[in-house]
Amino acid sequence: MDKAPLRLMVQRRRPIGKNTPGDLYVDGVWECHTVEDLVRKLGPKGEGKIPGETAIPAGTYKVIINLSARFGKLMMRLLDVLWFVGILIHGGNTAEDTHGCILVGQKLTAQGTIAAGTSTPAITALFAKVQKALAEGREVWIEVKDAEEGA
């Protein structure tokens, strides 16, 4: 019998300045907050993308853990993100830290950023859950939903 995949879901909120805050759920249970770059409507060939300033398209992506050449450590990576390369889930505080990636933290500020000191505990806890699922032979998937899809 196949093992059930671990399901992550990011529900984006409305942007605040250059930040797109959101909430991340693990198998339907709230886990932490997220911050991404601004969501932009992209054309059929990726038109409208501003490198380093555009959130990934809403959709469902497989998540793996592998060595990040940029950070020099094992990190959670999203696969097959159209028009984007090297999308990770990692620590950080503002849209300036994302470069298209998804940042996580335990608390958001009024400016829509991750509160200082809350990113490392959030990424550590999430990484452990993803790593455990993969070690058990389960797949890990993340669904990213835009604000208008139910927020």
N, C-alpha and C positions, 0 to 999 in steps of 0.2 A: 504494500500500500504506500502511495506517495505521501510524503510529509507535507502538511499545509505550509504555504509560504508565509513569511513574516511580511505583513502589509504596513507600510508607512504611508501617511497621507499629510500633505501640506495644504491647509486651507488659507489662502491668501486673504488679507484684508485690503481695504482701500489704502493707497499710498499716502505717506506723510513725508512731504519734501521729496528727497531722492530715494527714500527707503520704502520698500514694500514689506510691511510686517505681516506675520501670519502665525499659525499654530500648527504644530506637528503632532500627529497622533500615531501610536504604535498599536496595531490591531484594534483600532477604535477607541483607545484610551489616550487622553491628552498626555503628552510627554514634555513638551517645551515650546518656547516661542521660536520663530524664525525671522530672519531679515534677508531680503534679496534686493537686487537692483530693481529699477522701475520696469513694470510690465509694459511692453509696447506691442501694438498690433503689427505683425510681420507679414510681408507679402509672401507669395508662393515660392520665392527663391531666397527668402530671408531678408528682403528689402525692409528697411526701417531699423535694422539692428545697429546699435551703437556699441562697438566692442568695449567691454569693460563696464558698460552702463545699462545693459539690458538683461532682464530676467529671462530664464529659459522659458520656452513655450509650455503652457499647461499640457499635461499628458501623463502617461504612465511609463516608468523607466525601471529597468533592472538595476539593482545596486550590488556592487561587489566591494571587496576590500583588496586594495593592492598598494604597492609602494608608489608614493607620489615623488616624482623627480624634483618637483619644485620645493616641496617641504621636507623631503628626505625621511619620510616615515610612512607607516601604513595608514591609509585613510579610506573613507567611504567614497566610492566613485559611482556616478550615474552613467549608464551606457546608452549609446545611440540617441543622443540628444541632437535633434536636427539643428544644423547651423552653429553648434557649439562643440568645443573640444575641451576635455579636462575638467568637467563639472564635478565638484566635490561637495560633501557636507562637512563643514569645518567650523572652527571657532572664529570669532571676530565680533565687531561691534556695530559697524555702519556699512552702508552701501559701498563706501570706498574700499572696504575690505573684501568685497564679494567677488568681483571680476566674473559675474555670472553664477557663482556658486551659491549654496544655501548655507547661511550662518545660523547657529542655534544658541539659545541662552535661556536661562530660567526666568528672566524678568525683562520686560520692555520698558523703555523710557517714554515720556510723553512725546518725544520727537520721533518715535518709531524705530529706535535703535536698541541694540542689546545692552542692558545695564552692565556697567563695569563689574568684573568679578563673577559674573553668572554664566559666561560662555564655557569656560573649562569644565565646570561640573556637568553641564548639559551635554557637551560633546562626549565626555567620558562615559556617562550613563548610556547614551544612545549607541555609541560605538560598541560597548559591552553587549548590548542586546542584539545588535546586528552580527557581531562576531560569533556569539553563541549560536544563533540561528544557522549561520553558514557552517559552523563546525558540526552541527547536527544534520547537515545535508539538506537543509531547507533553502529555497530561493528567497531572496529579499527583493521586494518591489516597492517603489514609491510612486504615489499618484499626487500630482500637483494640480490644484484647482484654483482658478482665478476667483476673485472676490464676487463677481456676479453669478458664480455657480453655486451660491448657497450661503454666502456670508451675511 
